Each structure stands twice: as C-alpha cells, then as structure tokens.
C-alpha cells in the first residue's frame, strides 16, 4: 500500500460531509480508495464498490484505522458495475441500510491500448460497457432517490484522455470523452432536482495500476518535460477534488470537469 498523507484531508465546515451517504466504485485501491477515504474523513458514510470482496475488506479496514472524531463509516459493497442487475441490487442495499444516497462517484475504468486495425469491435463494446454504460446505469439508478430527497452529487471520473488523444488508444479516449459529455447532459437534466453532476479528469497518478510506468526512468523524464509540476501525482492528491465537488463548497458548480493533472494540459 502507498503511504497515506492524512494532512491532505483535514475537515472544515465548508467541506463537511456529515450526514451524507456516498458510494464510490472501484474503491478497493488507487484513486477510488483515496477518494473514499477522504469522504469518510470529512464525515460521510461511504460504501466502497468493487469486484473483489477481500480487497474491499482490506480497504474498509484501512479507512477505519485512520478514523477520527467526526469521521464517517466505511462499508464494503462487492459487485460488478458491468452487471446491471448486480449494480441495481448494490444500490438498493445502500438505500436499505443507510436510508439515502447523497454522493455517487463513478470511478471504475478499464483500458485497452491497441491500434485501430487491431482493435476488434467487440473489444470496443466491452470497454464502453465498463467505462461508459455502467456509469450511465448507476447515474440513472442513483438519480431516483436523489430526486426524491431533492439533493445529490454525482461525480464521474473521466481522464485527460477525454479532451486529448494519442495514437493506439482510441477505445479509451472514446469512452472517457463520452463520459465527459454524459456529465454535461446529466447536469442539464438533473439540476432542477437539486442534483449537481461534475467530472474529475485525472492525469498521471502513481497508482498500483501504473506501477510499471512509475518505476520507469524514461517516463519520469518525459513527465518532467511535459507537465508543469514535472512529477507523478500521488493518489491522495485526488482527494481534495472529490471532497470539494461533493461538499457545500461546490453547491453552485455543475456540468464541469475539474482537471487534476499537475499542469499537463496547460503545459507545452
């Protein structure tokens, strides 16, 4: 496990999530775990979604270990986001146990780097199911109780690969670009019901999934030239964006994509 920097998640009233219930998908490690932990530290009761029950149990224990006065609770919620019936049942479990759902973070993402001529259409369909359709389904299901209570915060985790692209990565770029468009569309549709819908677009983060690249000196040298801060982001550095968009501090923010990339998109 990467070291946890709890100094990044010190709560203030403006960013308090006391009394809120959150669901974060892909939360057993990496950015999902960092965001779930930050929401809990700021007072939310957080349900951690993921496919592996054992990994989720370890993540829940890690969050509970860094708990403090005013911190929320953490619960494991094993399910596969690409299984619509399982996703619907998981959300029903949250509502049955917590009585409400205030915050949804769609963090699950898969990647398959292949040139156009080598990427089968079925592979594209599967990637879109995981990166786009699953988020659409959970947004639709979560919007129902959020509309009824007149409040909600939906955060879709996209990527800097949404607005920009590189060769051999068309499927991922397509899915993340579409998820950003879905964010704007749902912000327009759900805003009158008190539901804010935004996105976070991460850049290069030193997660477990990127371990091989993180250890590669050539990749680091390239990042030092290509980004303003010249380094990998640490998972806890995504936490502030998630807490902000979920909190009262972002009550008038909707339909936006908050880029957290160390200046990658701003730098040339």
C-alpha positions in Angstrom: 0.0 0.0 0.0 1.2 3.6 -0.7 1.7 5.8 2.3 -1.3 7.8 3.5 -1.0 11.6 4.0 -3.9 12.4 6.3 -2.8 16.1 6.4 -4.4 16.5 3.0 -7.9 15.6 4.3 -8.4 17.8 7.4 -12.0 18.8 7.5 -13.6 22.3 7.8 -17.3 23.2 8.0 -17.3 24.4 4.4 -16.2 20.9 3.3 -18.1 18.9 5.9 -19.9 15.8 4.6 -21.6 15.0 8.0 -24.8 13.1 7.5 -24.1 12.3 3.8 -24.0 8.8 2.3 -21.7 8.0 -0.6 -21.0 5.2 -3.0 -17.6 5.1 -4.7 -17.0 2.4 -7.3 -13.5 0.9 -8.0 -12.7 1.8 -4.4 -10.5 -1.1 -3.3 -7.3 0.7 -4.3 -5.8 3.6 -6.1 -7.7 6.8 -6.8 -11.0 5.2 -5.7 -9.7 4.3 -2.3 -8.1 7.7 -1.9 -11.4 9.5 -2.7 -13.5 7.1 -0.4 -11.1 7.7 2.5 -11.3 11.4 2.1 -15.1 11.4 2.0 -15.1 9.3 5.2 -12.6 11.6 7.0 -14.9 14.5 6.2 -17.9 12.8 7.8 -19.6 10.8 5.1 -20.7 7.2 5.5 -19.0 5.6 2.5 -19.8 2.4 0.6 -16.8 1.0 -1.3 -17.7 -0.8 -4.5 -15.5 -3.3 -6.3 -15.4 -6.8 -7.6 -13.1 -8.4 -5.1 -14.6 -8.8 -1.6 -11.2 -9.5 0.1 -9.6 -6.3 -1.3 -12.6 -4.3 -0.3 -12.5 -5.6 3.2 -8.8 -4.5 3.5 -9.7 -1.1 2.1 -12.5 -0.7 4.6 -10.2 -1.6 7.5 -7.6 1.0 6.2 -10.2 3.7 6.3 -11.5 2.7 9.7 -7.9 2.8 11.0 -7.4 6.4 10.1 -10.8 7.4 11.6 -11.1 10.3 14.0 -13.9 12.2 15.8 -16.5 13.3 13.3 -15.3 10.8 10.7 -17.9 8.7 8.9 -18.2 5.0 8.4 -16.9 2.7 5.7 -18.7 -0.4 4.3 -17.7 -3.0 1.7 -20.1 -3.4 -1.3 -18.8 -6.2 -3.6 -20.4 -6.0 -7.1 -19.5 -5.8 -10.8 -20.6 -2.5 -12.3 -21.0 -4.1 -15.8 -23.7 -6.4 -14.3 -26.8 -4.1 -14.3 -28.8 -6.4 -12.1 -25.9 -6.6 -9.5 -25.4 -2.8 -9.7 -29.1 -2.1 -9.1 -29.1 -4.6 -6.2 -26.0 -3.0 -4.7 -27.6 0.5 -4.8 -30.7 -1.0 -3.2 -28.6 -2.4 -0.4 -27.1 1.1 0.3 -30.6 2.6 0.5 -31.9 -0.2 2.7 -29.1 0.1 5.1 -28.3 3.8 5.1 -31.7 5.2 4.1 -30.4 7.6 1.4 -27.7 8.2 -1.2 -26.2 11.6 -1.5 -23.0 11.1 -3.4 -22.1 8.8 -6.2 -18.6 8.6 -7.6 -18.2 6.5 -10.8 -14.5 5.7 -10.7 -14.3 2.3 -12.5 -12.3 2.4 -15.7 -10.6 -0.1 -18.0 -8.0 0.4 -20.7 -7.0 -1.5 -23.8 -4.3 0.1 -25.9 -4.4 -1.2 -29.5 -4.1 0.4 -32.9 -7.4 0.8 -34.9 -6.8 -2.1 -37.2 -6.0 -4.4 -34.3 -9.0 -3.5 -32.1 -12.0 -5.7 -32.6 -15.4 -4.1 -32.4 -16.3 -6.4 -29.6 -13.4 -5.2 -27.5 -14.6 -1.6 -28.0 -18.1 -2.6 -26.9 -16.7 -4.2 -23.8 -14.7 -1.2 -22.9 -17.6 1.1 -23.4 -19.7 -1.1 -21.2 -17.2 -0.8 -18.4 -16.2 2.9 -18.8 -19.5 4.5 -20.0 -22.6 2.3 -19.9 -22.0 1.2 -16.3 -21.7 4.8 -15.2 -24.8 5.8 -17.1 -26.7 2.9 -15.4 -25.6 3.9 -11.9 -26.3 7.6 -12.6 -29.9 6.6 -13.6 -30.4 4.4 -10.6 -28.9 6.9 -8.2 -30.9 9.8 -9.6 -34.2 8.3 -8.5 -33.6 8.6 -4.7 -31.6 11.8 -5.2 -34.6 13.4 -6.9 -36.9 12.2 -4.2 -34.8 13.8 -1.5 -34.1 16.9 -3.6 -30.3 16.6 -3.2 -27.5 14.8 -4.9 -23.9 14.9 -6.0 -22.7 12.8 -8.9 -19.0 12.7 -9.8 -17.8 10.9 -12.9 -14.0 10.1 -13.1 -13.0 10.7 -16.7 -9.4 11.4 -17.8 -7.2 13.9 -19.6 -7.6 11.3 -22.4 -11.1 12.7 -22.9 -10.2 16.1 -24.4 -6.8 15.0 -25.9 -5.6 11.8 -27.5 -2.7 9.7 -28.5 -2.3 7.0 -31.2 -3.3 3.5 -30.3 -5.7 4.4 -27.6 -8.9 5.2 -29.4 -11.2 3.0 -27.4 -10.3 4.5 -24.0 -10.3 8.1 -25.4 -13.8 7.5 -26.9 -15.2 6.2 -23.6 -13.8 8.9 -21.5 -14.8 11.7 -23.9 -18.3 10.3 -23.9 -18.4 10.1 -20.1 -17.5 13.8 -20.0 -20.3 14.6 -22.4 -22.7 12.5 -20.3 -21.7 14.6 -17.3 -22.8 17.8 -19.0 -26.0 16.2 -20.3 -27.0 14.9 -16.8 -26.1 18.2 -15.2 -28.6 19.9 -17.5 -31.3 17.3 -16.8 -30.9 16.8 -13.1 -30.0 20.3 -12.0 -33.7 21.3 -11.4 -34.0 18.4 -9.0 -31.1 19.6 -6.8 -28.5 17.2 -8.2 -25.1 18.5 -9.2 -23.2 16.4 -11.8 -19.5 17.0 -12.4 -16.4 15.1 -13.5 -12.8 14.8 -12.4 -10.2 14.2 -15.1 -7.0 12.8 -13.6 -3.7 13.0 -15.2 -0.7 10.7 -14.5 -1.0 9.2 -11.0 1.3 6.8 -9.2 -1.3 4.1 -8.6 -0.8 0.3 -8.4 -2.1 0.0 -12.0 0.6 2.3 -13.2 3.4 0.8 -11.1 5.5 -0.3 -14.2 5.4 3.2 -15.7 6.1 4.8 -12.3 9.3 2.8 -12.0 10.4 3.7 -15.5 13.0 6.5 -15.6 12.2 7.4 -19.1 8.5 8.0 -18.3 9.5 10.2 -15.4 11.9 12.2 -17.6 9.1 12.7 -20.1 6.7 13.9 -17.4 9.3 16.3 -16.1 9.4 17.9 -19.6 5.7 17.6 -20.4 3.9 18.7 -17.3 4.1 21.9 -15.2 4.8 20.2 -11.9 7.1 17.7 -13.5 6.2 14.6 -11.5 3.6 11.8 -10.9 0.6 12.7 -8.8 0.1 10.7 -5.6 -3.4 9.1 -5.1 -4.2 11.3 -2.1 -3.8 14.3 -4.3 -7.1 13.5 -6.0 -8.9 13.6 -2.6 -9.4 17.4 -2.5 -11.2 17.5 -5.8 -13.6 14.8 -4.8 -14.4 16.3 -1.4 -14.8 19.8 -3.0 -17.3 18.6 -5.6 -19.3 16.6 -3.0 -19.4 19.3 -0.4 -21.4 22.5 0.2 -18.4 24.4 -1.2 -19.4 23.3 -4.7 -23.1 24.0 -4.4 -23.1 26.2 -7.5 -20.8 24.1 -9.6 -22.3 21.6 -12.1 -21.6 20.4 -15.6 -17.9 20.9 -15.1 -14.8 18.8 -15.5 -12.1 19.5 -12.9 -8.8 18.5 -14.3 -6.2 17.2 -11.7 -3.1 16.7 -13.8 -0.2 18.6 -12.5 -0.5 21.1 -15.4 -0.3 18.5 -18.2 -3.0 20.1 -20.3 -1.7 23.6 -19.6 1.9 22.9 -20.4 3.6 22.8 -23.8 
